[in-house]
Amino acid sequence: FPYTTLFRSVISLGGIVLSRSLRVGGYELDEAIMRYLRVEHQLAIGSQTAEAIKIAIGSAVASETEEISEVRGRHLITGLPTEILLRSGEVRAAIETPLGEIVEAIKDTLEQTPPELTGDIARDGILLAGGGTLLHGFSTLLAAETGLPVVPAESPLTCVVTGSGQALDHFDQLSPPRRRRPSVRGR
């Protein structure tokens, strides 16, 4: 979850057709949780605690059962260590804005996709990679917002690195050949 950039792209026939990046990701979700706790519960927590909350009870969509987590931090008024019970619905409300930005960025990318590729996307759907895809219900939210099938990568935390390594093995096939500059000799 710790990545701060959402990279969205459309890839076809081994090449990138369209790509954009958005500086919203796991850290922004953590920050949103920390901000929510400061405002609503007067509780200061660190980024590691926020990430643990996100992983434990964070979700992009409501589930059948409300989950509750004990959260410990420093009370902003008394300065004393304090423990509260935090509900998954509160976490969902806290991360709603950055999640909305991510969804809108993906929809924007789909709108900019060349028409000849939209049929393939409608058939094959969206492949999610990266730690943010581990947020419970994210693929469900994205499918509902786009009307497309959404599939998480088999190994979302490592697939980008693995794919990059494989691409390096075939670098000569992926990059256009470089032109050699004519050498200029001194007089």
HUBEL-V129045 format. One record per backbone hydrogen bond with DSSP energy under -0.5 kcal/mol. NH is the residue of the N-H (numbers start at 0). CO is the residue of the C=O. E is the energy in kcal/mol with one decimal. If there is no record, write none. Layout:
<<NH;CO;E> <NH;CO;E>>
//
This chain:
<<5;21;-3.8> <6;4;-0.6> <7;5;-0.6> <7;19;-2.7> <9;17;-2.7> <10;8;-0.5> <11;14;-2.6> <14;11;-1.9> <16;9;-3.2> <16;14;-0.6> <17;9;-1.4> <19;7;-2.6> <21;5;-2.6> <23;21;-2.0> <25;2;-1.7> <26;2;-0.7> <28;24;-1.7> <29;25;-2.3> <30;26;-2.8> <31;27;-2.1> <32;28;-1.9> <33;29;-2.5> <34;30;-2.7> <35;31;-2.3> <36;32;-2.2> <37;33;-2.0> <38;34;-2.5> <39;35;-3.1> <40;36;-1.4> <41;37;-0.7> <42;36;-2.0> <43;73;-2.9> <44;42;-0.5> <49;45;-2.1> <50;46;-2.4> <51;47;-2.1> <52;48;-2.3> <53;49;-2.5> <54;50;-2.4> <55;51;-2.5> <56;52;-2.9> <57;52;-0.9> <57;53;-1.0> <59;135;-3.0> <60;135;-0.5> <68;85;-2.5> <70;83;-2.8> <72;81;-2.6> <73;43;-2.2> <74;72;-0.5> <74;79;-2.8> <75;41;-3.1> <78;74;-2.0> <81;72;-3.4> <83;70;-2.5> <85;68;-3.0> <85;83;-0.6> <87;66;-2.5> <89;86;-0.7> <90;86;-1.6> <91;87;-2.5> <92;88;-2.1> <93;89;-2.2> <94;90;-2.0> <95;92;-0.7> <98;94;-2.2> <99;95;-2.3> <100;96;-2.0> <101;97;-1.9> <102;98;-2.5> <103;99;-2.5> <104;100;-2.1> <105;101;-2.1> <106;102;-2.5> <107;103;-2.5> <108;104;-2.1> <109;105;-2.2> <110;106;-2.1> <111;107;-1.4> <112;108;-0.6> <112;109;-0.8> <116;113;-2.2> <117;113;-0.7> <117;114;-0.8> <118;114;-0.6> <120;116;-2.0> <121;117;-2.7> <122;118;-1.9> <123;119;-3.5> <124;120;-2.7> <125;148;-2.7> <127;125;-0.6> <127;150;-2.7> <129;155;-1.8> <132;129;-1.3> <133;130;-2.2> <134;131;-1.4> <135;57;-0.6> <137;134;-2.3> <140;136;-2.5> <141;137;-2.6> <142;138;-2.3> <143;139;-2.2> <144;140;-2.3> <145;141;-2.1> <146;142;-2.4> <150;125;-3.2> <152;127;-3.0> <155;152;-0.7> <157;154;-1.1> <158;154;-2.3> <161;157;-2.7> <162;158;-2.8> <163;159;-2.3> <164;160;-2.3> <165;161;-2.1> <166;162;-2.4> <167;163;-2.0> <168;164;-1.2> <169;165;-0.7> <169;166;-1.1> <170;167;-1.4> <172;169;-1.4> <173;169;-1.1> <173;170;-0.6> <174;170;-2.0> <184;182;-0.5>>
//
